Amino acid sequence: VLRDDFRQTPGDVVVAVGDPAILECVPPRGHPEPSISWRKDGAQLSDKDERLTIRGGKLMVASTRKSDAGIYVCVATNVVGERASEPAELVVF
């Protein structure tokens, strides 16, 4: 089972270069419990970038760069399928 409704969808975030940014997402309820991943501008985010931390549904960018600006989507996945949240924009000035 994977419900359609996200309990919290990420909201737009505006930060200055060098500041941390946090996008929060609470996935829909599911059985088994869905895992969370994030996409930026349609591409899967890699956890290889040491500035990025994904913990629970939170995406934390330690020190934002201009290149971090874009459209982010939280994706909940389990054996039934996947659900994507509404998009949120990260603006870096």
Protein Blocks (a to p, Z undefined) as FASTA:
>chain_A
ZZfbdfbdcddddddehiacddddddddddddddddddeehiacdfkbmkbccehjbccd
fbacfklgccdddddddfkbccdddddddddZZ
